[in-house]
Amino acid sequence: MQITDDQTKALTNAGLNLIAQALTIYDSDLRLAVCNAPFQSMFDLPDRLVTPGAPFEDTIRHLAGTGEYGEVGDVDAFVAERVEQARAFVPHYMERTRSNGRTISVEGSPLPQGGWVTVYTDITNTKRQEALLRARSDALSDQLLSHAEQLAATNRQLEATITALEEAKRQVTESEARTRLTTEMMPAHIAHVDASGHYIYSNRRLSSVMPGRPSNIYGLHISDALGAAAYARIKPALTQAYAGSPAVIEFTHDESARRIRGAFTPDGRGGVYILSMDITEETQTRVALQQTLKRELASRMISGLAHDFSNLLTIILGMQSKLARLPDMPPQAGELIEGTLAAARRGGTLLSSIADVTEPRALRPVATDPAALMSELSTLAAPTLPPKCALVVRNDVPEGAVLLDKGRVQDALLNLILNARDACGARGTITLTQRLVHDTWIEWVIHDTGPGFAPSALERGVEPFFTTKGSEGSGLGLSMVYDMTKSSGGDLRLSNAPEGGAQISLRLPYRAAVPATTGLVLLVEDTTDIRAVVRDMLMDQGHSVIEATSADEATALIADLPDIALVLSDIQLSGEGTGIDLARRVGSSLPLLLMTSLPPDHPLFVEAQTLAPVLRKPFEKDDLQALIAPLKATAP
């Protein structure tokens, strides 16, 4: 059975009330946060002064009025002095005799987040025993009495020291927890291995960087955690780090086809710190940028040459046409003129192809149905094939739209199919397979039953103007496919299949087409796990999500981002301000929905319902959608 917040609070209060000493905790604003029943009974306080939020100043004024501090001339001055001392609070221990004749000890300790905790102990009986001991001092030596008093004082100081050490331990534990939480939130694998290669620290992000590997790897050897293939890739860099020199390496993880960057830093004590990141998208972008820069350089070099050659070809075509119209031309001159005109026209076509390769063309990815893409490609390619040359198309991509520049991909695949047709000749089979590679790439493999690639073609096949077709080929077709692939951040590989024939693998980054968003939602929740769950619910409904952990942070985001369409906030938040305060700040400018685990009769719950719809935790996606829909329908 899950314990609610109210049950937890009740158990805590019951435990505090069982303590013999009186206890109070005041916050940094000098308002009562927690007290137990002995505190009220010890000082005979009214209920209003033992209610959370009661001002410290009111309590001091009440005690001064009841004579707790003896004769006080100027009560206001006395209260002001005590309040000022409280604001500059320091750890202390003191003993004083009350107006009723009983003696109490007062021990106070500040809290790291502001405020302090104070424990009041009735030591009347202890003092009476000390007085009795003094009364019998004629039977005891002065030295023994002094030692007893020193021992009692030392014990009290020791108790204060133990309390301080426990508080320090608590703060260290909280710091460690915050550090671990920070490392878990980072999109990288952070780890520390000892001199033997075993993990002595690791966050749980290895499986997100290298899918298929375990998350809990504490105590494992690095070779077991990464797998044999990945360990072989990083071993040289790890060895360098063990030798005392930092190292950085990039490699492709075979199991997921992702590109990984690993940084290895010596810790100075024989171990190594490791930072691993998935840089697949970064690598794809870098490849595309490099190809764009190459194209721009080639475009600047070729554009001038193309302009001059175009002029020359225009002159040649004009002069040859004029020459053909001259009278009394010998019969053989006509053939020579026609050959010259054909060569000039081919030169013009070649210049146009060069322009197609070098001119800047922006990618225009759109949501594309992979199955429909293959069907259309088969329809386009079939009429160009000889009767005894078959095209077999296989689609192994699951249903769902993919972001592709459909026109350029279709042109590239058609170009590769036509090249395979030329390699097969009058008869043969061309197989086109479309598939996903570990949800990282979408890949097309074209295999033909022709003679395969010559060694020179494998080495230089993607170079501009390289051709094995003699005068019939321009040498730009495969180069244009390569340019399109690299411009998209992909990869093109030429090989000969083991069973014979040429094989070309074209890979592009796999980007699933996300349904159109239904709006940007600001999610305000200070608990990490709850925030992650609600974020997934919103994204499943098609929303874009931006997050905040406090009312102040949310207010700043609303001011900076005019596209926010809805605010979903918890009522109880860390820091200054609550979800109710945020609702008042937003007013009617944005649709707002509040959520909470408080019971319906709680004062904050009741107040929240006057400002916005309130969703009780726990809830499911349908519950959330049921409240969001009417809010959006009535949004200003």
C-alpha positions in Angstrom: 0.0 0.0 0.0 1.4 3.4 -1.0 1.7 5.9 1.9 0.3 9.3 1.1 1.9 12.6 2.0 -0.7 13.1 4.8 0.1 9.7 6.3 3.8 10.5 6.2 3.2 13.8 7.9 1.1 12.2 10.6 3.8 9.5 11.3 6.4 12.2 11.5 4.4 14.3 14.0 3.7 11.2 16.1 7.4 10.4 16.2 8.3 14.0 17.2 5.7 14.0 20.0 7.3 10.9 21.6 10.6 12.8 22.1 10.9 14.0 25.7 12.6 17.2 24.7 10.9 20.1 23.1 11.9 20.8 19.5 11.3 23.6 17.1 12.4 24.3 13.5 12.2 27.9 12.2 12.8 28.7 8.5 14.9 31.5 7.0 12.0 33.9 7.3 11.8 33.3 11.1 8.5 31.4 10.8 7.7 28.2 12.5 8.1 25.1 10.3 7.9 22.2 12.7 7.4 21.8 16.5 6.3 18.9 18.8 3.8 18.8 21.6 6.4 19.0 24.4 7.3 22.5 23.1 3.8 23.8 23.6 3.4 22.1 27.0 6.8 23.2 28.3 6.1 26.9 27.6 2.3 26.8 27.9 1.9 28.3 24.5 -1.4 29.0 22.8 -2.3 27.0 19.6 -1.6 30.0 17.3 2.0 30.0 18.3 2.6 26.3 17.6 0.9 26.4 14.2 3.3 26.2 11.2 3.9 29.8 9.9 3.8 31.4 13.4 6.3 34.3 13.5 9.3 33.9 15.9 8.7 37.5 17.0 5.2 36.7 18.3 6.5 33.8 20.3 9.3 35.9 22.0 6.8 38.6 22.7 4.4 36.1 24.3 7.1 34.5 26.5 8.4 38.0 27.6 4.9 38.9 28.6 4.4 35.8 30.7 7.6 36.4 32.6 9.6 33.6 31.0 12.7 35.8 30.8 12.1 37.5 34.2 11.6 41.3 34.5 11.8 42.9 31.1 11.6 46.7 31.0 11.3 47.6 27.3 9.5 44.6 25.7 9.8 45.9 22.1 13.5 46.5 22.5 14.0 43.0 24.0 12.0 41.4 21.2 13.9 43.3 18.5 17.2 42.3 20.0 16.2 38.6 20.1 15.0 38.7 16.4 18.2 40.3 15.3 20.2 37.6 17.1 18.1 35.0 15.3 18.8 36.4 11.9 22.6 36.1 12.6 22.1 32.7 14.1 25.2 30.6 15.1 25.4 27.2 16.8 25.1 27.5 20.6 24.5 25.7 23.9 23.2 27.4 27.0 21.5 26.7 30.3 19.0 29.0 32.1 16.6 29.0 35.0 13.0 29.8 34.1 10.6 31.9 36.1 8.9 28.8 37.5 12.2 27.7 39.0 12.9 24.8 36.6 16.2 24.7 34.6 16.4 24.0 30.9 19.2 23.6 28.4 18.9 25.2 25.0 20.9 23.8 22.0 20.6 25.3 18.6 22.1 24.5 15.2 21.6 26.3 11.8 20.2 24.5 8.7 22.1 24.7 5.4 19.0 26.0 3.6 18.4 28.7 6.2 16.7 28.7 9.5 17.6 26.6 12.5 16.6 23.8 14.7 16.5 24.1 18.6 16.1 21.5 21.2 14.9 22.4 24.8 15.7 19.9 27.6 14.4 20.1 31.2 17.6 19.5 33.2 16.1 20.4 36.6 16.7 16.9 38.1 20.3 16.9 36.7 20.9 20.2 38.4 19.5 19.0 41.6 21.8 16.0 41.5 24.7 18.4 40.9 23.6 20.5 43.9 23.3 17.4 46.0 26.8 16.5 44.9 28.0 19.9 46.0 26.2 19.6 49.3 28.2 16.5 50.0 31.4 18.0 48.8 32.8 17.7 52.4 33.0 14.0 51.6 34.5 14.5 48.1 37.6 16.2 47.0 37.4 19.4 45.1 39.3 17.8 42.3 36.7 15.0 41.9 33.9 17.5 41.8 35.8 19.6 39.2 36.4 16.5 37.1 32.7 15.5 37.3 31.7 19.0 36.1 34.2 18.9 33.3 33.0 15.5 32.3 29.4 16.6 32.2 30.4 19.7 30.1 32.5 17.5 27.8 29.7 15.1 27.3 27.4 17.9 26.3 30.0 19.3 23.9 30.4 15.8 22.5 26.7 15.5 21.9 26.7 18.8 20.1 29.7 17.7 18.0 28.0 14.4 17.1 24.9 16.3 16.0 27.1 18.6 13.8 28.8 15.5 12.3 25.5 13.9 11.5 24.4 17.1 9.8 27.6 17.2 7.8 27.1 13.6 6.8 23.6 14.4 5.7 24.8 17.3 3.6 27.5 15.1 2.0 24.9 12.5 1.2 22.7 15.1 -0.4 25.7 16.4 -2.5 26.5 12.9 -3.7 22.8 12.4 -4.7 22.8 15.7 -6.6 26.0 14.8 -8.4 24.7 11.4 -9.4 21.4 12.9 -10.6 23.3 15.4 -12.7 25.4 12.7 -14.4 22.3 10.6 -15.0 20.6 13.6 -16.8 23.6 14.2 -19.2 23.2 12.7 -22.7 26.6 10.8 -22.3 28.1 7.8 -20.6 30.3 8.9 -17.7 32.4 6.3 -16.0 35.6 5.6 -14.0 37.7 2.4 -14.4 40.5 1.3 -12.0 43.9 0.1 -13.0 42.5 -3.4 -13.8 39.9 -2.1 -16.1 36.9 -2.7 -13.8 34.2 0.0 -13.4 34.3 1.7 -10.0 31.7 4.3 -11.1 29.3 4.6 -13.9 26.0 6.4 -14.7 23.3 4.3 -16.3 23.6 5.8 -19.8 25.7 3.2 -21.6 22.7 1.5 -23.1 21.4 4.8 -24.6 24.8 5.6 -26.1 25.4 2.0 -27.3 22.1 0.2 -27.7 22.2 -3.5 -26.7 24.7 -3.0 -23.9 23.8 -3.2 -20.2 23.0 -0.2 -18.1 24.2 -1.4 -14.7 27.9 -2.1 -15.3 29.4 -1.3 -11.9 32.1 -3.9 -11.1 32.2 -5.3 -14.7 35.4 -5.3 -16.7 35.3 -2.8 -19.6 35.6 -5.5 -22.2 32.6 -7.3 -20.8 30.5 -4.1 -20.6 31.3 -2.9 -24.2 31.6 -6.2 -26.0 34.6 -7.6 -27.8 34.3 -5.6 -31.0 33.8 -2.2 -29.3 36.6 -2.9 -26.8 39.0 -3.7 -29.6 38.2 -0.3 -31.1 38.8 1.7 -27.9 41.7 -0.4 -26.5 44.5 1.7 -28.1 43.1 4.9 -26.6 42.5 3.3 -23.2 46.1 2.0 -23.2 47.3 5.5 -24.0 45.3 6.9 -21.1 46.7 4.2 -18.7 50.2 5.4 -19.8 49.3 8.9 -18.6 48.2 10.7 -21.8 44.6 11.7 -22.6 43.1 10.2 -25.7 40.1 10.8 -27.9 38.8 8.3 -30.4 35.8 8.0 -32.8 34.5 4.6 -34.0 31.4 3.0 -35.4 29.5 0.7 -33.0 28.8 -2.4 -35.1 25.8 -3.5 -33.1 23.8 -0.3 -33.6 25.7 1.4 -36.6 26.0 4.5 -34.5 29.1 6.7 -34.4 30.6 7.0 -30.9 33.2 9.5 -29.6 35.1 8.3 -26.5 37.4 10.6 -24.3 39.8 8.9 -21.9 41.5 10.9 -19.2 44.0 9.6 -16.6 43.0 10.1 -13.0 46.6 10.3 -11.7 46.1 7.2 -9.5 46.3 4.5 -12.1 42.7 4.6 -13.3 40.9 6.4 -16.2 37.9 8.6 -16.5 35.7 7.8 -19.6 33.2 10.0 -21.4 31.3 8.5 -24.3 28.8 10.3 -26.6 26.6 9.3 -29.5 27.8 11.6 -32.3 25.9 9.9 -35.2 23.9 13.0 -36.1 26.9 15.3 -35.6 28.9 13.0 -38.0 26.1 13.0 -40.6 25.9 16.8 -40.4 29.7 17.1 -40.7 29.8 14.9 -43.8 27.0 16.9 -45.4 28.9 20.2 -44.6 32.1 18.9 -46.1 30.4 17.8 -49.3 28.7 21.2 -49.5 32.1 23.0 -49.2 33.6 20.7 -51.8 30.7 21.5 -54.2 31.1 25.3 -53.6 34.8 25.1 -54.4 34.2 23.1 -57.5 31.4 25.4 -58.5 33.6 28.5 -58.3 36.4 26.8 -60.3 34.1 25.3 -63.0 31.7 28.1 -63.5 34.3 30.3 -65.2 35.6 27.5 -67.4 32.0 26.5 -68.3 31.2 30.0 -69.3 34.2 30.3 -71.6 33.7 26.8 -73.1 30.0 27.6 -73.7 31.0 30.6 -75.7 33.5 28.6 -77.7 31.0 25.9 -78.4 28.4 28.5 -79.5 31.0 29.9 -81.9 31.8 26.4 -83.2 28.2 25.5 -83.7 27.5 28.8 -85.5 30.5 28.6 -87.8 29.8 24.9 -88.7 26.2 25.7 -89.5 27.4 28.6 -91.7 30.0 26.3 -93.3 27.3 23.7 -94.2 25.3 26.3 -96.1 28.2 27.3 -98.4 27.8 26.3 -102.1 30.0 23.9 -103.9 31.0 22.0 -100.7 32.7 18.6 -101.5 30.5 15.6 -100.5 32.9 14.4 -97.7 32.7 17.9 -96.1 29.1 17.3 -95.0 30.0 14.3 -92.9 32.9 16.2 -91.3 30.6 19.1 -90.5 27.9 16.9 -89.0 30.5 15.1 -86.9 31.8 18.5 -85.6 28.3 19.6 -84.8 27.6 16.3 -82.9 30.8 16.7 -80.8 29.9 20.3 -80.0 26.4 19.4 -78.9 27.8 16.6 -76.7 30.1 19.2 -75.2 27.1 21.4 -74.4 25.4 18.4 -72.8 28.5 17.7 -70.8 28.6 21.3 -69.5 25.0 21.0 -68.4 25.8 17.8 -66.5 28.8 19.6 -64.8 26.5 22.4 -63.8 24.0 19.9 -62.3 26.9 18.4 -60.2 28.3 21.7 -59.0 25.3 24.0 -58.6 24.1 24.5 -55.0 20.8 22.6 -54.4 19.1 22.6 -51.0 17.7 19.4 -49.6 13.9 19.4 -49.4 13.0 16.4 -47.1 9.3 15.6 -47.0 7.3 12.8 -45.3 7.7 9.9 -47.7 6.1 6.5 -47.7 8.9 4.0 -48.3 6.6 1.4 -49.8 5.1 4.0 -52.2 8.7 5.2 -53.1 9.6 1.6 -54.2 6.4 1.1 -56.1 6.9 4.4 -58.1 10.5 3.6 -58.7 9.6 0.2 -60.1 7.1 1.8 -62.4 9.7 4.3 -63.7 12.4 1.8 -64.2 10.5 -1.1 -65.8 10.1 0.5 -69.3 13.9 1.1 -69.6 14.9 -2.5 -69.0 15.4 -5.1 -71.8 12.7 -7.8 -72.0 15.0 -10.4 -70.4 16.3 -8.2 -67.6 14.2 -8.4 -64.5 13.9 -5.9 -61.6 13.2 -7.4 -58.2 12.2 -4.8 -55.5 12.1 -5.7 -51.8 10.9 -3.4 -49.0 11.9 -4.4 -45.4 11.1 -0.9 -43.9 8.2 -0.9 -41.4 5.1 1.2 -42.1 5.5 4.9 -41.3 6.6 8.0 -43.1 10.3 8.8 -43.4 11.9 12.2 -44.0 13.6 12.1 -47.4 14.2 14.4 -50.4 12.0 12.1 -52.5 13.0 13.5 -55.9 16.7 13.3 -55.4 16.6 9.8 -53.8 14.4 8.6 -56.6 16.8 10.1 -59.3 19.8 8.5 -57.5 18.2 5.0 -57.3 17.0 5.2 -60.9 20.6 6.2 -62.0 22.0 3.1 -60.1 19.3 0.8 -61.7 20.2 2.0 -65.2 23.9 1.5 -64.5 23.1 -2.1 -63.3 21.0 -2.5 -66.5 24.0 -1.6 -68.7 26.2 -4.0 -66.7 23.8 -6.9 -67.2 23.3 -6.4 -70.9 20.5 -8.2 -72.7 19.6 -10.5 -69.8 20.1 -10.6 -66.0 18.5 -9.7 -62.7 18.6 -6.5 -60.7 17.7 -6.6 -57.1 16.8 -3.5 -55.1 16.4 -4.0 -51.3 15.2 -1.2 -49.0 15.8 -1.7 -45.3 16.5 -0.1 -41.9 19.9 -0.5 -40.2 19.4 -0.4 -36.4 17.0 2.6 -36.6 20.0 4.7 -37.5 20.1 4.5 -41.3 17.8 3.7 -44.1 19.7 1.7 -46.7 19.2 0.8 -50.4 21.2 -2.1 -51.8 21.3 -2.6 -55.6 22.8 -5.9 -56.7 23.1 -7.1 -60.4 24.1 -10.3 -62.0 26.6 -8.6 -64.3 30.4 -9.1 -64.3 30.9 -6.9 -61.3 33.2 -3.9 -60.7 36.7 -3.8 -62.1 39.4 -3.0 -59.5 39.8 0.5 -61.0 36.0 1.1 -60.7 36.0 0.1 -57.0 38.8 2.6 -56.4 37.7 5.5 -58.5 34.0 4.8 -59.3 32.6 7.9 -57.6 35.2 10.3 -59.1 33.7 12.8 -61.7 34.3 11.9 -65.3 35.5 8.3 -64.5 33.6 5.9 -66.7 33.9 2.3 -68.0 31.4 2.9 -70.8 33.9 4.6 -73.2 32.5 7.4 -75.3 28.9 6.5 -74.3 29.4 7.5 -70.7 29.9 11.0 -69.1 31.3 9.7 -65.9 29.0 12.0 -63.9 26.1 9.7 -63.0 27.6 7.8 -60.1 29.4 11.0 -59.0 26.1 12.8 -58.8 24.6 10.0 -56.7 27.7 10.2 -54.4 27.2 14.0 -54.1 23.6 13.6 -53.2 24.4 10.9 -50.6 27.2 12.9 -48.9 25.2 16.1 -49.0 22.5 14.3 -47.0 25.0 13.1 -44.4 24.9 9.5 -45.8 27.4 7.0 -47.2 27.8 5.2 -50.6 29.8 2.0 -50.9 30.8 0.0 -54.0 31.6 -3.7 -53.8 31.4 -7.0 -55.6 28.9 -9.5 -54.1 30.2 -12.8 -52.9 27.9 -14.6 -55.3 29.0 -12.5 -58.1 27.9 -9.2 -59.7 28.2 -5.6 -58.6 26.7 -4.3 -55.4 26.1 -0.7 -54.3 25.0 0.3 -50.8 23.4 3.7 -50.4 22.7 4.8 -46.8 21.0 8.0 -45.6 20.2 9.1 -42.0 16.9 7.6 -40.8 14.5 10.3 -39.7 11.0 9.2 -38.9 8.5 11.8 -39.9 6.9 13.1 -36.7 3.1 14.0 -36.9 2.4 17.7 -36.9 2.6 19.1 -33.4 -0.6 20.2 -31.7 1.3 23.0 -29.9 4.1 23.8 -27.5 3.4 22.9 -23.9 5.3 24.3 -20.9 5.6 21.5 -18.3 6.4 22.8 -14.8 7.3 19.9 -12.4 10.2 19.7 -9.9 10.3 15.9 -9.6 12.5 14.4 -12.4 10.8 11.0 -12.7 7.3 12.5 -12.8 8.4 15.2 -15.3 9.7 12.4 -17.6 6.5 10.4 -17.5 4.2 13.4 -18.2 6.6 14.6 -20.9 6.2 11.3 -22.7 2.4 11.5 -22.4 2.3 15.0 -24.0 4.7 14.0 -26.8 2.6 10.9 -27.6 -0.3 13.3 -28.1 1.8 15.2 -30.7 2.8 18.1 -28.4 6.2 19.7 -28.3 7.4 20.1 -24.7 9.6 22.6 -22.9 10.3 22.1 -19.2 10.7 24.1 -16.0 11.1 23.2 -12.3 9.9 26.3 -10.6 7.3 29.1 -10.9 10.0 31.7 -11.5 11.7 29.7 -14.3 8.3 29.1 -15.9 7.5 32.8 -15.8 10.8 33.6 -17.5 10.1 31.1 -20.3 6.6 32.4 -20.9 8.0 35.9 -21.3 10.7 34.7 -23.7 8.7 32.2 -25.8 5.6 33.6 -27.4 4.8 30.2 -29.0 3.7 28.5 -25.8 0.2 27.2 -26.3 -0.5 25.6 -22.9 0.9 25.5 -19.4 0.7 22.3 -17.3 2.0 22.8 -13.7 2.2 21.0 -10.5 0.8 22.9 -7.5 3.6 22.2 -5.1 7.0 23.4 -6.6 10.5 23.8 -5.3 11.8 27.4 -4.7 9.8 30.5 -4.3 6.2 30.3 -5.6 3.7 27.5 -6.3 1.6 26.5 -9.2 -1.1 28.7 -7.8 1.2 31.7 -7.9 2.0 30.8 -11.5 -1.7 30.5 -12.4 -2.2 34.0 -11.0 0.7 35.4 -13.0 -0.5 33.8 -16.3 -4.1 34.9 -15.7 -6.2 34.5 -18.9 -3.3 35.0 -21.3 -2.7 31.3 -21.7 -4.6 28.0 -21.1 -3.4 26.5 -17.8 -3.9 23.1 -16.2 -2.8 22.3 -12.7 -1.9 18.8 -11.3 -1.4 17.6 -7.7 -1.3 14.6 -5.4 -3.1 16.6 -2.6 -6.5 15.3 -1.4 -9.5 17.2 -2.7 -10.2 18.8 0.7 -6.7 20.2 1.1 -6.8 24.1 1.2 -4.3 24.4 -1.7 -6.4 22.0 -3.8 -9.6 24.0 -3.1 -7.9 27.3 -3.9 -6.4 25.9 -7.1 -9.8 24.8 -8.4 -10.9 28.5 -8.3 -8.1 29.3 -10.8 -7.8 26.4 -13.2 -8.8 22.8 -13.9 -7.0 20.4 -11.5 -5.8 16.9 -12.4 -5.2 14.5 -9.5 -2.1 12.3 -9.6 -1.8 9.5 -10.5 -3.4 9.9 -13.9 -3.1 8.3 -17.4 -2.7 9.8 -20.9 -6.4 9.7 -21.6 -7.2 11.7 -18.4 -4.7 14.3 -19.4 -6.0 14.5 -22.9 -9.6 14.8 -21.7 -8.7 18.1 -19.8 -6.4 19.5 -22.5 -8.9 19.3 -25.3 -11.5 21.7 -23.9 -8.7 24.1 -22.8 -7.4 24.3 -26.3 -10.8 24.6 -27.8 -11.5 27.7 -25.7 -7.9 29.2 -25.9 -7.7 32.9 -26.7 
